Amino acid sequence: MVKVQVSTDELVAGRYRLLEGVHHEEGREGWHGQDVESERPVTLTRSRLPAHLREEAELRTAVRITRESEALGLVCPGRVSVVVDVVEDKDFLWTVTARPEGVPLSALLGHGPVDYVRAARIGLGVLDVLGAAHQEGITHGDLSPGQVWVEERGGVTVAGFGLMGASASPRVTAPSYASPEQARGEGGGPATDLWALGAIMYEMVEGRPAIRDRGGLEATFRAVERLPIRAPLSAGPLSPAIQGLLRRDPVERVPESVVREALTRILKAELDEDSMPTETLPIFRDLDAPPARRVWGKVPLSRPVLLGGALAVTVVCFAGLTAAGGLSERGASASGSAPSPRVSATPSPTPSASPSSTVAQQAPSTSPSPSSSSSASASPSPSHTLTEDPPTGFFRYNAPQGFSVELPKGWKPVRTESSADGSYRVTLGASGDPRTLVVTYSTRLTSDPVAVWREVDTSLRGDSIAYERLGDIRAVTYQGYKGADMEWLSTNDGVRERTFGRGYLIGDHEGFSLRWTTPAADWDTAADRAALTTFLRTFKGGSQ
């Protein structure tokens, strides 16, 4: 870290030229700039230096800030502004990042409020980045509209990670968005970020902050701590989520999963209301709430932008977790609708069969009852073998993504997600059928599939889903490729479910995983055994 005295007419640290101011808020200013050495465009943000950073060694501060931003850049590629340099200027701190796409949300809000649908879309994008950070043990701690960049077609980038540090910081740069516990000097955690998200969405729909800046840090902190917040008037169905996030007691603040469900419900209602073709758009899980009427604000957007942009962040963060080795299933169901795990390995150098051959595959183990212990799960493969092609009651489904599999009649894609690198996840099922098959393809895979399932196992043990692994994680050879299987029990909406997962590699960095989930009570029925056997026998990946 370099100490410098800077004016807008000088180079920051003798290297970065300030070109154009892009946002200003209490305690923080941002500029578009240029790195004169590389001639690359950058964004420079000057923040009030928190007291705890003034006491730290300069090098330690710079290393910590860049390390945290780099870690999240791997988890959510393209959705986190990665810090490339840190510069100290008396009582201020400059962070230099590659220039994000779009404009700061603070600049967008300068044109007035937005409708609640767009606010939900932006909020969902921010929430997905925060959720990925929290799974990595990182709290933002200083979120504000100036730290959220919004692209024209809906993408969201979050800046400012690392400024507050990994430890709970008692005070923040932008006090209007501080949580009550931060205002009291008690520090914060993930619940602090949720308060800030609520304050940002409040300002988006109302056109004014939930707590106005009082002209000084201490005065604003007192207002945050003591003043009541007026209920939003223009939030429509977004109002319960906003008010739930702005609960003063962090223990009572609504959790990320509940907020995500509320925001998704709003976007799904928009999808249902406009009656657009579902083949080209993401389909959200049905939620128990009536469709909300849309009230348009000053910035009209097409519905593909509203919905596609919201899911893009989720998919990119999922792909990043896969590639970075940080895949966690916390906050998601352990059923087939949850993110499928990364499958990591290289193909067997001497496969026993060609990838296109239809040879007998290793089948999952079976246990005598849904509640069997792990020791009971290593039993013989299913005796029911299907040889018809397709068997009775099934049809050949050729997915537009390129894979194919024989499915029960009436099944179809019920949710599809994809990312720019070609990775995708497709959930297959049917209305009224509790069973699902999830197919995931990734282009950014690494080493051992057994080790990957161990990571998933560790993550699921920390969730409140009554998780129980059945048997050992087993290395398998599937269609001539190296893979691994894992089975487990979990509870979803009060129903005990059993899941079988198989993942395998078809190249150095690409591969598939299949996840079959069914009510545990039905696991040993002829229909369910036939379905799983058929899936494993007939699945063909798009690159195979």
C-alpha positions in Angstrom: 0.0 0.0 0.0 1.3 3.5 -1.0 0.6 6.7 1.0 -0.2 9.5 -1.4 -1.8 13.0 -1.5 -4.1 13.1 -4.5 -6.3 15.8 -6.2 -8.5 15.2 -9.2 -5.8 16.8 -11.4 -3.1 14.3 -10.4 -2.4 10.6 -10.9 -3.4 8.4 -8.0 -0.3 6.7 -6.8 1.5 8.1 -9.9 -0.3 5.6 -12.0 -4.1 6.0 -12.2 -5.7 9.0 -14.0 -9.2 10.1 -12.9 -11.4 10.6 -15.9 -15.1 10.9 -14.9 -17.0 10.9 -11.6 -19.6 8.1 -11.6 -21.0 8.2 -8.1 -20.9 10.1 -4.8 -22.4 9.2 -1.5 -21.6 9.9 2.1 -18.1 8.6 2.8 -17.5 7.3 -0.7 -16.8 8.6 -4.2 -16.1 6.7 -7.5 -14.5 7.6 -10.8 -13.9 6.0 -14.1 -10.1 6.1 -14.7 -7.2 4.7 -16.7 -4.1 2.8 -15.7 -1.5 4.9 -17.6 1.0 2.0 -17.5 -1.2 -0.6 -19.1 -3.7 1.9 -20.7 -6.5 -0.3 -19.4 -9.8 1.3 -18.1 -10.3 1.0 -14.3 -12.7 2.2 -11.7 -11.3 4.0 -8.6 -13.3 4.2 -5.4 -12.2 6.5 -2.6 -13.7 5.5 0.8 -13.4 7.1 4.2 -10.7 5.0 5.9 -12.4 3.1 8.9 -10.6 3.5 12.2 -9.7 -0.2 12.4 -7.9 0.1 9.1 -5.9 3.1 10.2 -4.5 0.9 13.0 -3.5 -2.0 10.7 -0.2 -2.3 9.0 -0.5 -1.0 5.4 0.7 -4.2 3.7 -1.6 -6.3 5.8 -4.6 -4.2 4.9 -3.8 -4.3 1.1 -3.2 -8.1 1.2 -6.4 -8.8 3.0 -8.6 -6.6 0.8 -7.1 -8.1 -2.4 -7.3 -11.7 -1.1 -11.0 -11.5 -0.2 -12.0 -9.9 -3.5 -9.9 -12.4 -5.5 -11.5 -15.3 -3.5 -15.0 -14.1 -4.4 -14.0 -13.4 -8.0 -13.3 -17.1 -8.3 -16.7 -18.0 -6.7 -18.8 -15.5 -8.8 -16.7 -14.7 -11.9 -17.8 -11.4 -13.5 -20.2 -10.6 -10.6 -17.6 -9.2 -8.1 -15.3 -6.3 -8.8 -11.9 -7.8 -8.1 -9.5 -5.3 -6.5 -6.2 -4.9 -8.4 -4.6 -2.2 -6.3 -5.0 -0.5 -2.9 -3.8 3.0 -2.2 -3.8 4.9 1.1 -4.4 8.7 1.1 -4.4 10.2 4.6 -7.9 9.4 6.0 -9.1 7.8 2.8 -8.5 4.5 1.0 -8.5 4.0 -2.8 -9.5 0.7 -4.2 -8.7 0.1 -7.9 -10.7 -2.5 -9.8 -11.2 -3.5 -13.4 -14.1 -1.4 -14.7 -17.4 -3.2 -14.2 -20.1 -3.2 -16.9 -23.1 -0.9 -16.4 -23.5 2.0 -14.0 -23.6 2.3 -10.2 -27.1 1.8 -8.7 -26.6 5.2 -7.0 -26.5 6.8 -10.4 -29.5 4.9 -11.6 -31.5 6.1 -8.5 -30.6 9.7 -9.3 -33.3 9.4 -12.0 -36.0 8.4 -9.5 -37.5 5.2 -8.1 -37.8 1.9 -10.1 -40.8 -0.4 -10.1 -40.8 -3.3 -7.7 -40.2 -5.9 -10.4 -36.9 -4.4 -11.4 -36.0 -3.9 -7.7 -36.7 -7.6 -7.1 -34.5 -8.5 -10.0 -31.6 -6.3 -8.8 -32.1 -7.5 -5.3 -32.0 -11.1 -6.3 -28.7 -10.6 -8.1 -27.1 -8.9 -5.1 -28.5 -11.6 -2.8 -26.9 -14.4 -4.8 -23.5 -12.7 -4.6 -23.9 -12.1 -0.9 -25.0 -15.7 -0.4 -21.9 -17.0 -2.2 -19.8 -14.8 0.0 -21.4 -15.9 3.2 -20.8 -19.5 2.2 -17.1 -18.7 1.9 -17.2 -17.1 5.4 -16.9 -13.5 4.0 -19.1 -10.6 5.0 -19.3 -7.5 2.9 -20.1 -5.2 5.8 -20.3 -1.9 3.9 -22.9 -2.5 1.1 -24.5 0.6 -0.4 -26.0 1.6 -3.8 -22.5 2.9 -4.9 -21.2 -0.7 -4.5 -23.8 -2.2 -6.8 -23.3 -1.9 -10.6 -26.3 -2.6 -12.8 -25.9 -3.6 -16.5 -28.4 -2.5 -19.1 -29.6 -6.0 -19.7 -29.9 -6.9 -16.0 -26.6 -8.2 -14.8 -25.4 -7.1 -11.4 -21.8 -6.7 -10.1 -21.0 -6.1 -6.4 -17.9 -4.1 -5.4 -16.4 -3.2 -2.0 -15.6 -6.7 -0.6 -12.6 -6.7 1.7 -12.8 -3.1 2.9 -14.3 -4.0 6.3 -12.2 -7.1 6.7 -13.0 -10.6 7.6 -13.5 -9.7 11.3 -16.6 -7.9 12.4 -16.1 -4.2 12.0 -17.9 -1.8 14.3 -18.4 1.1 11.8 -18.8 1.5 8.1 -18.1 4.0 5.4 -21.7 4.7 4.3 -23.6 5.1 7.6 -27.1 5.4 6.0 -26.9 1.7 5.1 -25.4 0.5 8.3 -27.3 -1.9 10.4 -28.4 -1.0 14.0 -25.8 -3.4 15.5 -23.1 -1.6 13.4 -24.4 1.8 14.5 -24.1 0.6 18.1 -20.5 -0.4 17.5 -21.2 -4.1 17.9 -19.8 -5.2 14.5 -21.8 -7.4 12.2 -22.1 -10.6 10.1 -24.2 -11.9 7.3 -27.4 -10.4 8.9 -25.7 -7.0 8.6 -25.5 -7.5 4.8 -29.1 -8.4 4.7 -30.1 -5.2 6.5 -28.1 -3.2 3.9 -29.9 -5.1 1.1 -33.2 -4.2 2.6 -32.2 -0.6 2.8 -31.1 -0.6 -0.8 -34.3 -2.2 -2.1 -36.3 0.3 0.1 -34.6 3.2 -1.7 -35.1 1.6 -5.1 -38.9 1.5 -4.8 -39.4 4.6 -2.6 -36.9 6.9 -4.2 -35.5 7.9 -0.8 -33.3 6.2 1.8 -34.8 4.3 4.7 -32.6 6.4 6.9 -31.4 9.8 5.5 -27.9 11.0 6.0 -27.8 13.4 9.0 -24.7 15.3 7.9 -22.2 13.4 10.1 -21.3 9.9 11.1 -22.5 9.9 14.7 -25.7 11.7 13.9 -26.6 9.2 11.1 -25.6 6.3 13.3 -28.0 7.6 16.1 -30.8 7.8 13.5 -30.1 4.2 12.3 -30.2 3.0 15.8 -33.2 4.8 17.1 -35.5 6.2 14.5 -38.5 4.2 13.2 -38.6 3.3 9.5 -41.7 4.3 7.6 -43.3 1.3 5.8 -42.7 1.5 2.1 -45.6 2.8 0.0 -44.6 1.7 -3.5 -43.1 -1.7 -2.8 -46.2 -3.7 -3.7 -45.6 -7.5 -3.0 -41.9 -6.6 -2.3 -42.9 -4.9 1.0 -42.8 -7.9 3.3 -39.3 -8.9 2.2 -38.1 -5.3 2.7 -39.6 -5.0 6.1 -38.4 -8.4 7.1 -34.8 -7.4 6.2 -35.1 -4.2 8.1 -35.9 -5.7 11.5 -33.7 -4.2 14.1 -32.9 -7.4 15.9 -30.5 -9.3 13.7 -31.8 -12.6 15.1 -35.3 -11.7 13.8 -34.1 -10.6 10.4 -35.5 -12.9 7.7 -32.9 -15.4 6.3 -31.5 -15.4 2.8 -33.6 -18.4 1.7 -36.9 -16.7 2.6 -35.9 -13.5 0.9 -34.8 -15.4 -2.2 -38.1 -17.2 -2.3 -40.0 -13.9 -2.0 -38.1 -12.3 -4.8 -38.4 -15.3 -7.0 -42.1 -15.4 -6.5 -42.4 -11.8 -7.7 -40.5 -12.6 -10.9 -42.5 -15.8 -11.4 -45.7 -13.8 -11.1 -44.4 -11.5 -13.8 -43.7 -14.6 -16.0 -47.2 -16.0 -15.4 -49.0 -12.7 -16.0 -47.4 -12.0 -19.4 -47.9 -15.6 -20.6 -44.7 -15.7 -22.6 -43.4 -19.1 -24.0 -41.7 -21.0 -21.3 -39.3 -22.8 -23.6 -37.1 -19.8 -23.9 -37.2 -18.5 -20.3 -36.2 -19.9 -16.9 -39.1 -21.5 -15.0 -39.2 -20.9 -11.3 -40.4 -23.3 -8.7 -44.1 -22.8 -7.8 -44.6 -20.8 -4.7 -47.8 -20.6 -2.6 -48.8 -17.0 -3.3 -51.2 -15.3 -5.7 -49.7 -13.6 -8.7 -48.9 -9.9 -8.0 -49.9 -7.1 -10.3 -47.1 -5.2 -11.8 -46.8 -1.5 -11.4 -44.4 0.0 -13.9 -41.9 2.6 -12.9 -39.9 5.0 -15.0 -37.6 2.4 -16.6 -39.6 -0.1 -18.6 -37.8 -3.4 -19.3 -38.6 -6.4 -21.4 -39.6 -9.5 -19.4 -36.6 -11.6 -20.8 -34.3 -9.0 -19.3 -36.2 -9.0 -16.0 -36.1 -12.8 -15.5 -33.0 -13.8 -17.4 -30.8 -11.2 -15.7 -31.9 -12.4 -12.3 -31.0 -16.0 -12.9 -27.8 -15.2 -14.7 -26.1 -14.2 -11.4 -27.2 -17.4 -9.7 -25.9 -19.6 -12.5 -22.6 -17.7 -12.8 -22.0 -18.0 -9.0 -22.9 -21.7 -9.2 -20.4 -22.2 -12.0 -17.8 -20.3 -10.1 -18.2 -22.4 -6.9 -17.8 -25.5 -9.1 -14.6 -24.3 -10.6 -13.1 -22.8 -7.4 -13.7 -26.0 -5.3 -16.0 -24.1 -3.0 -19.3 -25.8 -3.9 -21.6 -25.7 -1.0 -25.2 -26.8 -0.7 -26.1 -24.7 2.3 -29.2 -22.7 1.9 -30.6 -25.2 -0.7 -32.6 -28.3 -0.5 -30.6 -31.6 -0.7 -33.2 -32.9 -3.1 -33.0 -33.0 -6.9 -33.8 -29.3 -7.2 -30.6 -28.3 -5.4 -27.4 -27.5 -7.3 -25.7 -30.6 -8.6 -22.2 -31.1 -7.4 -19.0 -30.5 -9.3 -17.7 -33.8 -10.8 -13.9 -33.7 -10.8 -11.6 -36.2 -12.4 -9.8 -37.0 -15.7 -11.1 -39.7 -18.0 -9.7 -43.1 -17.4 -6.6 -43.5 -19.7 -7.7 -47.0 -20.7 -11.5 -47.0 -20.7 -13.1 -50.4 -20.6 -15.7 -49.3 -23.2 -16.1 -46.5 -25.6 -18.2 -43.6 -24.4 -20.9 -44.3 -26.9 -21.4 -48.0 -26.1 -24.4 -49.2 -24.1 -22.8 -51.5 -21.6 -24.2 -52.6 -18.3 -23.5 -49.8 -15.8 -22.9 -49.9 -12.1 -26.2 -49.4 -10.3 -26.8 -47.6 -7.0 -26.9 -49.6 -3.8 -30.2 -50.3 -2.2 -31.3 -50.6 1.4 -34.3 -52.4 2.9 -36.0 -49.3 4.2 -35.8 -45.5 3.7 -34.4 -45.0 7.2 -31.6 -47.5 6.8 -28.3 -46.6 8.3 -25.2 -46.1 6.2 -24.0 -49.6 7.0 -27.0 -51.0 5.3 -26.7 -49.3 2.0 -24.1 -51.5 0.3 -26.3 -54.1 -1.1 -26.7 -55.8 -4.5 -27.6 -53.9 -7.6 -31.3 -53.8 -8.7 -32.6 -57.0 -10.0 -35.1 -55.3 -12.3 -33.3 -54.8 -15.7 -34.9 -53.0 -18.7 -33.8 -53.9 -22.2 -36.5 -52.3 -24.4 -35.5 -49.1 -26.1 -37.4 -47.2 -25.0 -39.1 -49.3 -22.3 -42.8 -49.3 -21.9 -44.0 -46.0 -20.4 -40.8 -44.1 -21.4 -39.9 -41.9 -24.4 -36.6 -40.7 -25.7 -36.0 -37.0 -24.7 -33.5 -35.1 -26.8 -32.6 -31.9 -25.0 -31.8 -28.7 -26.9 -28.6 -28.6 -24.8 -27.4 -31.7 -26.6 -27.9 -34.5 -24.0 -30.5 -37.2 -24.3 -32.2 -39.7 -21.9 -35.3 -41.8 -21.8 -37.9 -40.3 -19.4 -41.2 -41.4 -18.1 -44.0 -40.2 -20.4 -45.3 -36.8 -19.4 -42.0 -35.6 -18.1 -40.3 -32.4 -19.4 -37.9 -29.7 -18.2 -39.3 -27.9 -15.3 -36.3 -25.6 -14.7 -33.3 -24.7 -16.8 -30.3 -22.6 -15.9 -27.2 -21.8 -18.0 -24.0 -19.7 -17.9 -21.8 -18.0 -20.5 -19.1 -20.7 -20.3 -21.6 -23.3 -21.6 -22.4 -24.9 -18.3 -26.0 -25.7 -17.6 -28.4 -27.4 -15.2 -31.8 -28.9 -16.3 -34.3 -30.2 -13.8 -36.7 -32.8 -15.3 -40.0 -33.9 -13.9 -43.8 -33.7 -14.2 -46.6 -31.8 -12.5 -47.9 -33.9 -9.6 -44.9 -36.2 -9.7 -42.7 -35.7 -6.6 -39.6 -37.3 -8.4 -37.0 -35.3 -10.2 -33.9 -35.9 -12.3 -31.3 -33.1 -12.5 -28.8 -33.1 -15.3 -25.8 -30.8 -14.8 -23.0 -30.1 -17.4 -19.9 -28.1 -16.6 -16.9 -27.0 -18.6 -14.7 -26.1 -15.6 -14.0 -29.2 -13.7 -10.9 -30.4 -11.9 -9.7 -33.5 -10.1 -11.2 -36.4 -8.0 -15.0 -37.0 -8.1 -14.9 -38.9 -4.8 -13.3 -36.0 -3.1 -15.9 -33.7 -4.5 -18.7 -35.8 -3.0 -16.9 -35.6 0.3 -17.1 -31.8 0.1 -20.8 -32.1 -0.6 -21.3 -34.5 2.3 -19.5 -32.1 4.7 -21.7 -29.2 3.5 -25.0 -31.1 3.8 -24.1 -32.2 7.4 -24.2 -28.5 8.3 -27.7 -27.9 7.0 -31.0 -28.3 8.9 -32.5 -30.8 6.5 -32.1 -34.0 8.6 -29.4 -35.1 6.3 -28.1 -38.7 6.5 -25.6 -40.2 4.0 -26.2 -43.8 3.1 -23.1 -45.9 2.8 -19.7 -44.9 1.4 -19.0 -42.6 -1.5 -18.1 -45.0 -4.2 -15.7 -44.6 -7.2 -17.3 -46.0 -10.4 -16.6 -46.4 -14.0 -19.5 -45.1 -16.1 -19.6 -45.4 -19.9 -15.9 -45.9 -19.8 -15.2 -42.8 -17.7 -14.1 -42.2 -14.2 -16.9 -41.1 -11.8 -18.4 -41.4 -8.3 -21.7 -42.2 -6.6 -23.3 -40.9 -3.4 -26.7 -41.5 -1.8 -28.4 -39.7 1.0 -31.6 -39.0 2.9 -33.0 -35.5 3.6 -36.2 -33.8 4.4 -37.9 -31.3 2.0 -41.2 -29.6 2.9 -41.8 -32.3 5.6 -41.2 -35.2 3.1 -38.4 -37.6 3.7 -36.5 -38.0 0.4 -33.8 -40.2 -0.9 -31.3 -39.0 -3.5 -28.8 -40.9 -5.7 -26.1 -38.8 -7.4 -23.6 -39.9 -10.1 -21.0 -37.7 -11.6 -18.4 -38.4 -14.3 -15.9 -36.7 -16.6 -15.9 -36.8 -20.4 -12.8 -34.6 -20.8 -10.0 -32.8 -19.0 -12.4 -30.1 -17.8 -15.9 -31.1 -18.7 -18.4 -33.6 -17.4 -21.9 -34.4 -16.2 -23.7 -35.3 -13.1 -27.1 -37.0 -12.7 -29.2 -36.6 -9.5 -32.3 -38.7 -9.0 -34.6 -37.8 -6.0 -37.7 -39.6 -5.0 -39.8 -39.9 -1.7 -37.8 -42.3 0.5 -40.9 -44.4 1.0 -41.1 -45.1 -2.7 -37.4 -45.9 -3.2 -37.7 -49.7 -3.6 -40.9 -49.6 -5.7 -40.7 -51.2 -9.1 -41.5 -47.9 -10.8 -38.7 -46.0 -9.1 -36.2 -48.8 -9.6 -37.1 -49.0 -13.2 -36.8 -45.3 -13.7 -33.3 -45.0 -12.2 -32.1 -48.0 -14.1 -33.4 -46.5 -17.3 -31.8 -43.1 -16.7 -28.4 -44.7 -16.1 -28.6 -47.0 -19.0 -29.8 -44.5 -21.6 -28.2 -41.2 -20.7 -26.0 -39.7 -23.4 -24.1 -36.4 -22.9 -24.1 -33.8 -25.6 -20.3 -34.2 -26.1 -20.3 -38.0 -26.1 
